[in-house]
Amino acid sequence: MSRRATRCATSSVGGWTASPAARSTGPDTVPGASCPASTPTTWSGPGRACSRSSSWTSTSTCSRWASSRIPRSCCDRAPQVSEPIETHAVDVLVIGAGGAGLRAAIAAHDAGVTVGLVCKSLLGKAHTVMAEGGVAAALGHVAPDDSWQVHFRDTMVGGKLINNPRMAELHAKEAPDRVRELEYWGAVFDRTEDGRILQRPFGGHSHPRLAHVGDRTGLEMIRTLQDRAVAVGIDVFMECTITRLIKGAHGVCGAFGYWRTTGRPVLFSARAVVLATGGIGRAFSVTSNSWEYSGDGHALAYDAGAELIDMEFVQFHPTGMVWPPGVRGLLVTEAVRGEGGILRNRDGRRFMW
């Protein structure tokens, strides 16, 4: 499919807004930069945004708005700069490329729409790689009497019955299929002697339930999802920080940000925007979270008018390194407790059951 890019210039004084010309795009185009037509996958980043069969054009008019698939009222609210703005148009824009973001992008692609995936650093550097213990799913490979109902009960009990029961039910029901899906896409889980996916015990679970890949389950998940996203041709925009969601008459219709390596602005137009930016671990002085997890998504959503709920629920791994300084924040896997490890204070007394 032929894709063409449009890059337009505008001049302004004060404030941040992109001109309509800077966002003109035809109904079947996905902006990008020039690259060989034979390129199998689109990779975009500062100074190297590319798309199959794409090219750059420049204009100071908005004559193509009549055929644009992006509502003009939407992008009139975009930040304004006095230099050309790089623009990209997709049906669905996913901000965040961890496990959730990658899976959302794949689902959108499978639904038959164009997808843009934006990540703050490099693809594959999501915090999901830090998940060492495994993926909880009632497969019943080690404990035949396990079921999604038992998993649901364990989840509700572990949450002291204040969890959202609908979300807990969906998680328990769908987890086995998601694990099988990862396996189908190439994830290599540890195996039982008869060749089935091995499951280990874990804190809060009444049955051995965690499918795992040694102590690098998260890394294998990200590798698998990343390979899948690349294989189906999802447009990836790396090292891009989003600073504002763009709102139109009918809601959010894009995002504005900048390339981290050059500081140059970039504008994304989309029919739908998915925020999958991870947690806010870096709000705390000691955390196993990497530098990217500074709460950007929460701020973007709040600034756009979304209501934030359950903000007090921040996941902490109770086992991690504090000293020496060189390993401060290093995660000690939950599997330590799943295998029977307990926590004691300096007086030898147990805490955090």
Secondary structure by P-SEA (a helix, b strand, c coil): cbbbbbbbbbbbccccccccccccccccbbbbccccccccccccccccccccbbbbbbbccccccccccccccccccccccccbbbbbbccbbbccccaaaaaaaaaaaaabbbbbbbbcccccccccccccbbbbbccccccccccaaaaaaaaaaaaccccaaaaaaaaaacaaaaaaaaaaacccccccccccbbbbbbccccccccccccccaaaaaaaaaaaaaaaaccbbbccccccbbbbccccccccccccccccbbbbbbccbbbbcccccccccccccccccccaaaaaaaaaacccccccccccccccccccccccccccccccccccbbbbbccccccccc
